[in-house]
Amino acid sequence: MEIKKELNSLKNPAKAAILQRFFKTGKGEYGEGDIFLGITVPEQRKVAARYKDLPLKKIKELLESNIHEHRLTGLMILVFKFKKAKEEEKKEIFDFYLNHTGRINNWDLVDLSSPNIVGEWLLFKDKDIIYKLAFSANFWERRIAAVSTLRFIKENSLDDTFAVAELLLKDEHDLIHKAVGWMLREAGKKDQKKLEAFLDKNSQKMPRTMLRYAIEKFTEEKRKHYLGK
């Protein structure tokens, strides 16, 4: 497959070794088994732009690869395709994405793609699927549920972000704590009073990491108030 050959030609073993550690690919870690070539994101984006017309069956081949950059570049292409697609094609891409969440299995893969496909598609539609994902046994799907709402936040639509956050308050995974805290922080930039109301109700139940992320933009006095509760 030509795109794989092109990506493989850009590999950087020294950088790959760093990324293997950064993305926790060791035994028992969240990225176990993920293989890195050591290609920068800008380099992958350039490759993706050249292959933006790649058909879904070829993107599926990229997503099925154990090489991280193959999957990330495949998702970049999917985002490119979604942006220029007509409504019917957007639905096909959205369905394709949800059918392959098992291969969207590291936090950068989720964060790059979910707001731009799941969030974008659901922006003015029924959002039940977000809540189904939030209850998933797969923590990457739960992260997709949270991070997809970033697209809603940009349109000043905050209710789903707070609702999903409440569902995930007791999640045990650190990557969910970080994602939810990040979304709460972004929602707070749009409406700090709503965030404070959420925190007044939930801060004592929140994992510490989630809370710290959520209050990152608060004044020192307010941060101390919530951390001291």
N, C-alpha and C positions, 0 to 999 in steps of 0.2 A: 504494500500500500504506500503510495508516493508520499503522503503527508507524514507517515511514520518514519520513513527514510529521512525526510527533511528534518524532522525533530531529532532523530537519533544523531544526525550529523552535527547538531548544536550542543551535544552533551558536554558537561563540564564535571569531571569526576570529583574534583575538590569541593565544588559547591554542592554537588549531590550528597556528599558525606555530611555536610553541615545540615542540609535540608532533611536528611534521614533522621537526624537527631531532633531537629526542631519540630518536625511533624509527628514525633512519637511513634516510630515504626517498629520499635522493639517488641519482643514477645510479651503479650498481655497488655500492650498499650493500645490506644484508640486507633492508631494508624498501622497496626501490625500487618506486615506483608506488603505495604506500599513501597514501590520502587521509584526512585528519583533519578532523572538524568542530569539535573542541575541547570536547567534552562530558566532564564529570568522570565518574569511575566510579560514585560514589553516585547521580548523576542517571540514569545508564544502568541501574543496578540497580533504581531506582524504576520506570522504564519497563518493564523486563523483568518485574518482579513483576506489573504490570498486564496483561501479555500472556503470562502463564505457560502458558496453554492453547493457544497458537498451534500449529497442526499442523506436522508435520515439513516438509511441502512449502513452507510459508511461511518456516520457518527456513532451508531450503535457499536461498530467494531472498535472505535476509539474508546468508548466507555467500558467495553469489556476487557480492555487491557489492564494489566497490573501496574503499568507505568503511569505514574501520577500525571506527568505532563501530557500524555496522550489523552487522558480523561479531561484534564483542565482545558486543553486546546479544543477538544470536542465540544465542551460546554460553551466556550467562547464563540465557536461557530454557531451553536444553537441560539445563543443570544443575538448574534448578528442576523440570523435567519428570521428570528421572531420579530425583530424591529421592523423589518421591511415586508413582512408577510401580510397577506390579506386575512380577514377575519377567520375564514374557514381553515386556512393554513396555520394561523395562530393556535386554533383549537387543537389541531393535529400535533403541533409542537408541544403544547401544554400537556396533552395526554401522553405523548412520548416521554416527556420529562418525568411525569408521575409514575410511569411504568418502569422507569430505570433508576429510581431513587436508591436502589441497592448498590449502584455504582457511583452515586454522588456521595462519597463516603470519606470525605475529609472536610475540615471546616472552611478552607478556602474555596473548595468546589461549591459548597452550599452558598457561601456568602457572595460569590461572584454571580451566581445564576438565579437563585431563588427570588430575589426582589424583581429581577428583570424578566422573568418568565411567569412564575406563579403569582407574585404580587401584581404584576402588570395585567395579567389576564383577569384576575379576580377583582380588580380595582372597582369596577362598577357592576359587579355581579354578586350572586349569592356566594357567601364565603364559608359554607359548611365544611368544605374540604380542609380548610385551615385547622378547624377544630378536630377533625378526624386525624390529621397528621399530629396534632398536639397530644393525642392519646396513644400514638403508635408505640410499639415496643422497641422500634428502631430509633435510637437517639438522634441519628442524622435526620430522620423525618421530623422529629420534634424540633430540631434546630431549623429545618426548612419552615416549619409553621411559624416560629418566632421571627426569623429574619425576613421572610416574605412580607411581613407587615411594614418593613421599612418603606416600601413603595406607597403604602397607605398614608404613612406619616408625612411623606413629602407633599401629599395633597391635603394635609391638615385633618385627616381622618384617623382619630386616635383610639376609638373605642375597642377595635379588635386587638390592638397592641396590648392594651391593659387587660382585656379578657383572656388572651392567650397567656400573658404573664401570670395571671392569677392561677390558671390551670397548671402552670409549670413551677409554681412556688416551691413545691416539695420534691422536684426532680433531683435525683442524686448525682447527675453528671456535671462536672465542672464546666464543660463546654456549653451546656445549656444555661448554667448560671451566668456565664459571660455573655452569651447571646441575648438572654432576656434583659440583663442589666444594661447592655448596650442599647436595646430597643427602648427601654424605659428612659434612658438618658436622652435619646433622640426625640422621644415624645415630649419630654420635659422642656426641650428647647422650643417646642411649639406652644406648649401650655404648661408652665411650671406649677400652676395651682392644681391642675389635674394630677400631675405627678405627685405633688405633696399630699393630696387627698388619698391617693393610692398608697403612698408610704405610711401615712398616719394609720391606715387600716392594716397594712401588711408588713411593715418593716421588721417587726419582731419575729415574723415567721420566715423571713427571707434568708437564704444562705448569705453569708457575709460577702462573698465575692460579687454576687448579684447586686447587693445593696451598694457596695463600693462603686461599682460601675454606674449604677443608676444616679448616684449623687455627685458624680465627678465634677459637674459644672456648677454645683451649688457653692455658696459662700462658705468659708471655713466655719463660720458659726453654725450654719445650717447642717453642714456635714457632721460636725460634732454632736449636734442635737440628735440626728438620726442614728449615728453610730453608738451613741450613749444610751439609747433606749433599751 
